[in-house]
Amino acid sequence: MSEEIIKRNYPQFKSEFAEVNDVKLHYIKAGPENGDLIIFLHGFPQFWYMLRDQLLEFSKDYLVVAPDMSGYNLSSKPEEIEQYQPHQIVEDIRALIEEHFNRKKCILVGHDWGGVIAYPFANLHPNLVEKLIIINAPHPNIFERLLSKNKDQQSSSQYVLFFRSQNAEGYLSASNYKNILGIIVTPEMEFTEDDKQMYINAWSQPGALTGGLNYYRAGGLKPPSQGEKINNMTEKQVELSPVMINVPTLVIWAEKDTALTTHNLEGLDEFIPALTIKRIPEGSHWIINERPDKINSLIREFL
């Protein structure tokens, strides 16, 4: 079903696989093979399809690649939760770029968990990143501060505790994925029956929901539960080493994000010297699908 929809709506997209670090990553690519490489990284509960409008636009003059992150859709879904820790996912993306595509540079774009991975990637492999673009994703050091001290972000992050629980898969998949569709679909976006079928097909892949949720389960940072004393929580937090970003970076932030507050923009320049911030006042966490033309124009301007 998904292949039929892609062939009908996106005939220029190629579906391929890469074997890296003992995992198989599925990806969609388009554009000229000799074009500069743009890697697009999605978050939860998405897959490559979230970035379809960006792939269409930038494949005009770039080689664009959007992998299903490990655990999602058609990519491998390791059973060990440790395999979903950021450093492991960073290494998989490095191997995809350097070993599979044989490239020495890329432009890296990340949303949500894709951005959470893109930040340490650019920190560890600045030689591989020409420019970094983050869309509504927290910088690890800023987010650590907010979870330990900022009540707004602590409140907005309570869903993380549920996603880490054993009940999450059942709730999200109930009634033909009605609850998870309710998370990602907003009145501001066009969402067709084809779109709905693509998502349900992706979430229905054996182990796919668990794979995506394992990013939350593997991550060390979690908010205090309601009523938990802040100082109890901060003692458990891992003190993160500074994630410095020494490449030109664009951060696009839709301000109506209910999961990530605008406090995440405060102090970013401490970690990113060459920083550009573009705020979108009317837009949710899913701004990429609500206003794809706006996102594309901001990326174009930056590039």
SEZATI-499677 format. One record per residue (C-alpha): residue number from 1; residue in one letter; x, z, y. Coordinates in Angstrom, 2 decimals. Layout:
<rs>
{NUM; a; {X; Z; Y}};
...
</rs>
This chain:
<rs>
{1; m; {0.00; 0.00; 0.00}};
{2; s; {2.72; 0.93; 2.51}};
{3; e; {4.70; -2.23; 1.73}};
{4; e; {1.62; -4.36; 2.42}};
{5; i; {1.04; -2.66; 5.78}};
{6; i; {4.69; -3.13; 6.78}};
{7; k; {4.70; -6.80; 5.78}};
{8; r; {1.47; -7.40; 7.69}};
{9; n; {2.30; -5.49; 10.88}};
{10; y; {6.10; -5.40; 10.98}};
{11; p; {7.49; -8.45; 9.15}};
{12; q; {10.87; -8.08; 10.92}};
{13; f; {11.49; -4.64; 9.34}};
{14; k; {13.74; -4.47; 6.28}};
{15; s; {13.39; -1.58; 3.81}};
{16; e; {16.69; -0.60; 2.16}};
{17; f; {18.49; 2.29; 0.49}};
{18; a; {21.91; 3.90; 0.87}};
{19; e; {23.67; 6.14; -1.67}};
{20; v; {25.56; 8.83; 0.25}};
{21; n; {26.87; 12.21; -0.91}};
{22; d; {24.85; 12.10; -4.14}};
{23; v; {21.57; 11.51; -2.29}};
{24; k; {19.63; 8.31; -1.79}};
{25; l; {18.48; 7.68; 1.76}};
{26; h; {15.73; 5.18; 2.41}};
{27; y; {15.85; 3.49; 5.80}};
{28; i; {14.21; 0.77; 7.83}};
{29; k; {16.43; -1.58; 9.79}};
{30; a; {15.87; -4.48; 12.16}};
{31; g; {17.77; -6.54; 14.71}};
{32; p; {21.03; -8.48; 14.71}};
{33; e; {23.53; -7.35; 12.06}};
{34; n; {26.38; -7.61; 14.58}};
{35; g; {24.52; -5.70; 17.29}};
{36; d; {25.53; -2.23; 18.45}};
{37; l; {24.05; 0.38; 16.12}};
{38; i; {21.24; 2.77; 17.11}};
{39; i; {20.32; 5.49; 14.61}};
{40; f; {16.89; 7.12; 15.05}};
{41; l; {16.30; 10.52; 13.41}};
{42; h; {12.76; 11.87; 12.94}};
{43; g; {11.57; 15.43; 12.41}};
{44; f; {8.73; 17.25; 10.65}};
{45; p; {6.24; 16.16; 9.40}};
{46; q; {7.19; 12.61; 10.24}};
{47; f; {9.22; 9.84; 8.61}};
{48; w; {10.76; 6.58; 9.87}};
{49; y; {7.32; 5.22; 10.82}};
{50; m; {7.04; 7.52; 13.83}};
{51; l; {9.72; 5.41; 15.51}};
{52; r; {8.16; 2.00; 14.84}};
{53; d; {7.68; 1.18; 18.54}};
{54; q; {11.30; 2.01; 19.29}};
{55; l; {12.47; -0.12; 16.36}};
{56; l; {10.41; -3.06; 17.66}};
{57; e; {11.74; -2.74; 21.19}};
{58; f; {15.43; -2.11; 20.57}};
{59; s; {15.80; -4.52; 17.65}};
{60; k; {15.68; -7.24; 20.32}};
{61; d; {19.36; -6.61; 21.04}};
{62; y; {20.59; -3.77; 18.79}};
{63; l; {20.86; -3.16; 15.08}};
{64; v; {18.34; -0.34; 14.74}};
{65; v; {18.17; 1.99; 11.74}};
{66; a; {15.63; 4.74; 11.10}};
{67; p; {16.27; 6.67; 7.88}};
{68; d; {13.77; 8.84; 6.09}};
{69; m; {15.65; 12.10; 6.41}};
{70; s; {16.61; 13.77; 3.15}};
{71; g; {13.46; 15.31; 1.63}};
{72; y; {11.03; 12.84; 3.19}};
{73; n; {9.01; 9.84; 2.00}};
{74; l; {11.24; 7.58; -0.15}};
{75; s; {14.55; 9.44; 0.31}};
{76; s; {15.94; 11.90; -2.23}};
{77; k; {14.39; 15.35; -2.26}};
{78; p; {17.01; 17.87; -3.44}};
{79; e; {15.52; 20.99; -5.04}};
{80; e; {18.17; 23.36; -3.65}};
{81; i; {17.11; 24.70; -0.26}};
{82; e; {20.79; 24.87; 0.75}};
{83; q; {20.84; 21.05; 0.74}};
{84; y; {18.62; 21.10; 3.84}};
{85; q; {20.97; 23.13; 6.01}};
{86; p; {21.98; 21.23; 9.17}};
{87; h; {25.64; 20.84; 8.21}};
{88; q; {24.64; 19.10; 4.98}};
{89; i; {22.23; 16.71; 6.72}};
{90; v; {24.88; 15.99; 9.38}};
{91; e; {27.30; 15.00; 6.64}};
{92; d; {24.72; 12.67; 5.06}};
{93; i; {24.15; 10.90; 8.39}};
{94; r; {27.92; 10.62; 8.94}};
{95; a; {28.31; 8.95; 5.57}};
{96; l; {25.41; 6.61; 6.35}};
{97; i; {27.11; 5.47; 9.56}};
{98; e; {30.76; 5.37; 8.50}};
{99; e; {30.59; 4.53; 4.81}};
{100; h; {27.34; 2.61; 4.32}};
{101; f; {27.21; 0.68; 7.60}};
{102; n; {30.99; 0.74; 8.12}};
{103; r; {30.60; 1.55; 11.81}};
{104; k; {32.87; 3.53; 14.11}};
{105; k; {30.28; 4.11; 16.87}};
{106; c; {26.54; 4.48; 17.26}};
{107; i; {23.91; 5.52; 19.74}};
{108; l; {22.12; 8.52; 18.25}};
{109; v; {18.46; 9.33; 18.98}};
{110; g; {16.73; 12.44; 17.61}};
{111; h; {13.27; 13.98; 17.90}};
{112; d; {12.23; 17.44; 16.65}};
{113; w; {14.38; 18.25; 13.57}};
{114; g; {16.09; 14.91; 14.09}};
{115; g; {17.33; 16.28; 17.41}};
{116; v; {18.29; 19.59; 15.82}};
{117; i; {20.54; 17.54; 13.52}};
{118; a; {21.73; 15.17; 16.27}};
{119; y; {23.13; 18.00; 18.42}};
{120; p; {25.60; 19.36; 15.84}};
{121; f; {26.34; 15.80; 14.73}};
{122; a; {27.52; 14.90; 18.25}};
{123; n; {29.41; 18.19; 18.41}};
{124; l; {31.26; 17.60; 15.13}};
{125; h; {31.67; 13.81; 15.40}};
{126; p; {31.92; 12.90; 19.08}};
{127; n; {34.10; 9.92; 18.13}};
{128; l; {31.11; 8.40; 16.30}};
{129; v; {28.59; 8.87; 19.12}};
{130; e; {28.64; 6.58; 22.12}};
{131; k; {25.55; 8.16; 23.67}};
{132; l; {23.12; 10.86; 22.57}};
{133; i; {19.37; 10.83; 23.24}};
{134; i; {17.24; 13.89; 22.49}};
{135; i; {13.43; 13.92; 22.67}};
{136; n; {11.72; 17.33; 22.57}};
{137; a; {14.24; 19.02; 20.33}};
{138; p; {15.97; 22.35; 21.02}};
{139; h; {19.69; 22.81; 21.52}};
{140; p; {20.78; 25.38; 18.90}};
{141; n; {22.43; 27.82; 21.33}};
{142; i; {19.60; 27.69; 23.86}};
{143; f; {17.01; 28.10; 21.11}};
{144; e; {18.86; 31.10; 19.66}};
{145; r; {18.74; 32.79; 23.06}};
{146; l; {15.05; 32.06; 23.49}};
{147; l; {14.11; 33.37; 20.05}};
{148; s; {15.92; 36.61; 20.77}};
{149; k; {14.73; 37.16; 24.35}};
{150; n; {11.92; 34.84; 25.48}};
{151; k; {8.39; 35.92; 24.58}};
{152; d; {6.89; 32.51; 25.41}};
{153; q; {9.11; 30.72; 22.90}};
{154; q; {8.74; 33.50; 20.34}};
{155; s; {4.97; 33.10; 20.54}};
{156; s; {5.17; 29.30; 20.41}};
{157; s; {7.37; 29.50; 17.31}};
{158; q; {5.08; 31.59; 15.12}};
{159; y; {4.16; 28.50; 13.12}};
{160; v; {7.74; 28.52; 11.76}};
{161; l; {6.99; 31.69; 9.81}};
{162; f; {4.02; 29.98; 8.16}};
{163; f; {6.02; 26.84; 7.39}};
{164; r; {8.58; 29.04; 5.63}};
{165; s; {5.85; 30.61; 3.45}};
{166; q; {4.73; 29.51; -0.01}};
{167; n; {1.24; 28.71; 1.30}};
{168; a; {2.32; 25.92; 3.65}};
{169; e; {2.16; 22.98; 1.22}};
{170; g; {-1.35; 23.81; 0.05}};
{171; y; {-2.69; 24.23; 3.55}};
{172; l; {-1.12; 21.04; 4.91}};
{173; s; {-2.24; 18.86; 1.99}};
{174; a; {-5.82; 20.18; 1.79}};
{175; s; {-8.75; 17.77; 2.20}};
{176; n; {-6.59; 14.65; 1.94}};
{177; y; {-4.03; 15.97; 4.44}};
{178; k; {-6.63; 16.71; 7.12}};
{179; n; {-4.70; 19.71; 8.50}};
{180; i; {-1.36; 17.96; 8.80}};
{181; l; {-3.02; 14.94; 10.42}};
{182; g; {-4.51; 17.35; 12.93}};
{183; i; {-0.99; 18.41; 13.89}};
{184; i; {0.43; 14.96; 14.63}};
{185; v; {-2.57; 13.01; 15.99}};
{186; t; {-3.58; 13.60; 19.61}};
{187; p; {-6.31; 11.98; 21.74}};
{188; e; {-3.60; 10.35; 23.88}};
{189; m; {-2.27; 8.09; 21.14}};
{190; e; {-3.51; 5.01; 19.34}};
{191; f; {-3.84; 5.90; 15.67}};
{192; t; {-5.21; 3.25; 13.32}};
{193; e; {-6.39; 3.34; 9.72}};
{194; d; {-3.11; 1.65; 8.79}};
{195; d; {-1.22; 4.45; 10.53}};
{196; k; {-3.24; 7.08; 8.65}};
{197; q; {-2.60; 5.37; 5.32}};
{198; m; {1.14; 5.12; 6.00}};
{199; y; {1.35; 8.87; 6.64}};
{200; i; {-0.77; 9.88; 3.66}};
{201; n; {1.33; 7.63; 1.42}};
{202; a; {4.52; 9.25; 2.72}};
{203; w; {3.25; 12.82; 2.34}};
{204; s; {1.93; 12.01; -1.14}};
{205; q; {5.40; 11.20; -2.47}};
{206; p; {6.26; 13.87; -5.08}};
{207; g; {8.06; 16.73; -3.37}};
{208; a; {7.84; 15.24; 0.13}};
{209; l; {5.99; 18.08; 1.84}};
{210; t; {8.28; 20.65; 0.24}};
{211; g; {11.34; 18.63; 1.28}};
{212; g; {10.26; 18.58; 4.91}};
{213; l; {9.32; 22.26; 4.95}};
{214; n; {12.68; 23.16; 3.41}};
{215; y; {14.34; 22.40; 6.74}};
{216; y; {12.55; 25.48; 8.10}};
{217; r; {13.33; 27.50; 4.98}};
{218; a; {17.02; 26.58; 5.06}};
{219; g; {17.44; 27.21; 8.79}};
{220; g; {18.87; 30.58; 9.74}};
{221; l; {16.94; 30.94; 13.00}};
{222; k; {13.39; 32.21; 12.83}};
{223; p; {11.19; 33.94; 15.41}};
{224; p; {10.24; 37.60; 15.16}};
{225; s; {6.75; 38.04; 13.75}};
{226; q; {4.07; 39.28; 16.14}};
{227; g; {4.74; 42.94; 16.84}};
{228; e; {8.26; 42.92; 15.39}};
{229; k; {10.72; 44.64; 17.69}};
{230; i; {13.06; 42.22; 19.39}};
{231; n; {16.19; 44.25; 18.76}};
{232; n; {15.44; 44.31; 15.01}};
{233; m; {15.33; 40.55; 14.99}};
{234; t; {18.44; 39.94; 17.04}};
{235; e; {20.58; 41.97; 14.65}};
{236; k; {19.75; 39.44; 11.92}};
{237; q; {20.49; 36.39; 14.01}};
{238; v; {23.59; 34.42; 13.21}};
{239; e; {25.82; 34.22; 16.28}};
{240; l; {26.18; 30.49; 16.73}};
{241; s; {29.44; 29.05; 17.89}};
{242; p; {28.98; 26.90; 21.01}};
{243; v; {27.56; 23.47; 20.20}};
{244; m; {29.33; 21.53; 22.94}};
{245; i; {28.28; 17.93; 23.53}};
{246; n; {31.01; 15.84; 25.12}};
{247; v; {29.22; 12.49; 25.17}};
{248; p; {26.74; 11.18; 27.77}};
{249; t; {23.39; 12.71; 26.84}};
{250; l; {19.80; 12.00; 27.83}};
{251; v; {17.20; 14.69; 27.15}};
{252; i; {13.58; 13.54; 27.43}};
{253; w; {11.09; 16.40; 27.56}};
{254; a; {7.29; 16.19; 27.46}};
{255; e; {6.15; 19.37; 29.16}};
{256; k; {2.88; 19.91; 27.26}};
{257; d; {4.77; 20.64; 24.05}};
{258; t; {3.04; 23.67; 22.48}};
{259; a; {5.86; 24.32; 19.98}};
{260; l; {8.87; 24.08; 22.31}};
{261; t; {8.63; 25.45; 25.83}};
{262; t; {10.36; 23.98; 28.88}};
{263; h; {12.64; 27.05; 28.82}};
{264; n; {14.67; 24.97; 26.36}};
{265; l; {15.96; 22.96; 29.33}};
{266; e; {17.37; 26.01; 31.14}};
{267; g; {21.15; 26.25; 30.84}};
{268; l; {21.56; 23.00; 28.92}};
{269; d; {24.27; 21.82; 31.31}};
{270; e; {26.40; 24.74; 30.10}};
{271; f; {26.76; 22.90; 26.78}};
{272; i; {26.39; 19.28; 27.94}};
{273; p; {28.54; 18.34; 30.96}};
{274; a; {27.31; 14.71; 31.13}};
{275; l; {23.60; 15.54; 31.03}};
{276; t; {20.55; 13.61; 32.25}};
{277; i; {17.11; 15.24; 31.94}};
{278; k; {13.87; 13.28; 32.25}};
{279; r; {10.66; 15.31; 32.26}};
{280; i; {7.25; 13.87; 31.38}};
{281; p; {4.62; 16.27; 32.78}};
{282; e; {1.69; 14.82; 30.81}};
{283; g; {2.83; 14.57; 27.22}};
{284; s; {2.89; 16.64; 24.05}};
{285; h; {5.48; 17.13; 21.33}};
{286; w; {4.35; 13.72; 20.03}};
{287; i; {5.16; 11.88; 23.27}};
{288; i; {6.97; 9.15; 21.30}};
{289; n; {3.63; 8.00; 19.90}};
{290; e; {1.54; 8.89; 22.94}};
{291; r; {3.58; 6.89; 25.45}};
{292; p; {5.98; 4.66; 23.51}};
{293; d; {6.51; 2.29; 26.46}};
{294; k; {7.54; 5.21; 28.70}};
{295; i; {9.99; 6.48; 26.08}};
{296; n; {11.41; 2.99; 25.59}};
{297; s; {11.89; 2.46; 29.34}};
{298; l; {13.71; 5.81; 29.75}};
{299; i; {16.01; 4.97; 26.85}};
{300; r; {16.64; 1.47; 28.22}};
{301; e; {17.48; 2.86; 31.64}};
{302; f; {19.94; 5.32; 30.11}};
{303; l; {21.62; 2.71; 27.93}};
</rs>
